Amino acid sequence: MSADNLAAAVQRMRDADVSAEAIATFERGYRLIEQGESGIIVEESIEPLGELPELAGLDAPIDDDAVHATVMIRLNGGLGTSMGLDTAKTLLPVKPGTTFLDVIARQTLAFRRRHAVALPLVFMNSFRTQQPTLEALARYEDLAVDGLPIDFLQSREPKLREDDLAPVDWPADPDLEWCPPGHADVYPSLRASGLLEQLLAAGYRYAFCANADNLGAVVDPRLPSWLAATGTPMALECCVRTPAERKGGHLAVRRSDGRLILRETAQTSDEDAAAMQDLTRHRYFNTNNLWLDLQALADELDRSDGALELPIIRNSKTVDPSDATSTPVVQIEAAMGSAVSRFDGARAVAVGRDRFIPVKTTDDLLLLRSDVFELDDEYLLRTATDPLPLVSLDKDHYKLVPDFDRHFPAGPPSLTSATALTVEGDVTFGADVRVVGDVTVSAADLDDGRVPDGAVLGE
């Protein structure tokens, strides 16, 4: 029966014109799941990572040839459904009149002017994000590089029924029968789209890959220069973990071969949770800013017929994420950073928090839109405070972007004098509100649940 279910899933992918590389990757993951593979990486199989070289201390001189041979790839398939969005998250404004896409485009154009390089910018879009993204970027007539596309499509795979691993049917919304294969899909999709071959033929050797919702992820000339000088095939940018990342994934060393390995939370057993959360044992987390030698990637993909043998993640969900009573499904995923274990000589480098400014929740969005962050003349984010204030908004009233926007009709409060802001209940903020120190605002303490215009909270 399972062979029939796999065949049905593969046929569904073929009917949808999914690439051979993506199908091969899916078939490998399916067989692992069928054999009971959970993707768990046990603590006894890894060792803590030692001290990493720091970006500020890299001693390789700037290699102009390496910088000229660099391309930037931004992962832009996310819809921000957890924040109540149904289109590309990168279409959200981060400052008045300026979206994530605007910032990325203008950062790229500024880098080209400063360093006199082409620096192609390419987005990996999903079927849902491609059209609105290309429409939004059309205003930047000089963004595309001659001979290269400005985007390519990520793949998709069937969601599988949890009871028998058959491809799920959901007539109410057939789009929900599909899911993305995780960020690691960038590798087979680069190959299947022909873009990898195009880039190498055009003389591009190094790629910087990063999430499109991380506006701190910009090309730093020191990093391709370091890859070229050391012959490093792949490098991950990492940050030192803080209590905020206690439950997140981390980088380690695999005992069996001494290679780097990425362990996500979903790949950690309950028995190993304490060790995974030990910040003194596992010090570094992956920012998902990643550097690749494109020739090394092409060689590895050729060896594996387009399907890198990466650690899988078995992700259990419901077919309709908004309906907990809908059919339980399994999604087979892999993390982009997990490819570090495939390359002999892959490395990691410690970077500052200025290169890791993701927006996963409305807490992050409020911080980014506030006066804590400013955009300079080259559209680089600059922070007015260090450390950043901690923001915690009531999930019942602020989790979704439309509700979030409704509670800040005049814009975010000033947070440059804040250390923390916690909002409890249904609170609406007036204009020109300022937060000082560690502040908790409760709707129960306010008239009509409203913070008045010009209020100073915490004084």
Secondary structure as GFF3:
##gff-version 3
##sequence-region A 1 459
A	DSSP	alpha_helix	2	15	.	.	.	ID=ss1
A	DSSP	alpha_helix	20	34	.	.	.	ID=ss2
A	DSSP	three_ten_helix	43	45	.	.	.	ID=ss3
A	DSSP	beta_strand	46	48	.	.	.	ID=ss4
A	DSSP	three_ten_helix	55	57	.	.	.	ID=ss5
A	DSSP	alpha_helix	64	68	.	.	.	ID=ss6
A	DSSP	beta_strand	70	76	.	.	.	ID=ss7
A	DSSP	three_ten_helix	81	83	.	.	.	ID=ss8
A	DSSP	three_ten_helix	89	91	.	.	.	ID=ss9
A	DSSP	beta_strand	93	95	.	.	.	ID=ss10
A	DSSP	beta_strand	98	99	.	.	.	ID=ss11
A	DSSP	alpha_helix	100	115	.	.	.	ID=ss12
A	DSSP	beta_strand	121	125	.	.	.	ID=ss13
A	DSSP	alpha_helix	130	137	.	.	.	ID=ss14
A	DSSP	beta_strand	151	153	.	.	.	ID=ss15
A	DSSP	beta_strand	157	158	.	.	.	ID=ss16
A	DSSP	beta_strand	160	161	.	.	.	ID=ss17
A	DSSP	three_ten_helix	174	177	.	.	.	ID=ss18
A	DSSP	beta_strand	178	179	.	.	.	ID=ss19
A	DSSP	three_ten_helix	183	185	.	.	.	ID=ss20
A	DSSP	alpha_helix	186	192	.	.	.	ID=ss21
A	DSSP	alpha_helix	195	201	.	.	.	ID=ss22
A	DSSP	beta_strand	206	211	.	.	.	ID=ss23
A	DSSP	alpha_helix	222	230	.	.	.	ID=ss24
A	DSSP	beta_strand	234	240	.	.	.	ID=ss25
A	DSSP	three_ten_helix	243	245	.	.	.	ID=ss26
A	DSSP	beta_strand	250	254	.	.	.	ID=ss27
A	DSSP	beta_strand	260	263	.	.	.	ID=ss28
A	DSSP	three_ten_helix	265	267	.	.	.	ID=ss29
A	DSSP	three_ten_helix	270	272	.	.	.	ID=ss30
A	DSSP	alpha_helix	273	276	.	.	.	ID=ss31
A	DSSP	beta_strand	284	293	.	.	.	ID=ss32
A	DSSP	alpha_helix	294	303	.	.	.	ID=ss33
A	DSSP	beta_strand	313	318	.	.	.	ID=ss34
A	DSSP	beta_strand	328	333	.	.	.	ID=ss35
A	DSSP	three_ten_helix	336	342	.	.	.	ID=ss36
A	DSSP	beta_strand	347	350	.	.	.	ID=ss37
A	DSSP	three_ten_helix	353	355	.	.	.	ID=ss38
A	DSSP	alpha_helix	362	369	.	.	.	ID=ss39
A	DSSP	beta_strand	373	375	.	.	.	ID=ss40
A	DSSP	beta_strand	381	383	.	.	.	ID=ss41
A	DSSP	beta_strand	390	393	.	.	.	ID=ss42
A	DSSP	alpha_helix	395	398	.	.	.	ID=ss43
A	DSSP	alpha_helix	401	407	.	.	.	ID=ss44
A	DSSP	beta_strand	414	424	.	.	.	ID=ss45
A	DSSP	beta_strand	428	429	.	.	.	ID=ss46
A	DSSP	beta_strand	434	442	.	.	.	ID=ss47
A	DSSP	three_ten_helix	443	445	.	.	.	ID=ss48
A	DSSP	three_ten_helix	447	449	.	.	.	ID=ss49
A	DSSP	beta_strand	450	451	.	.	.	ID=ss50
A	DSSP	beta_strand	456	457	.	.	.	ID=ss51
###
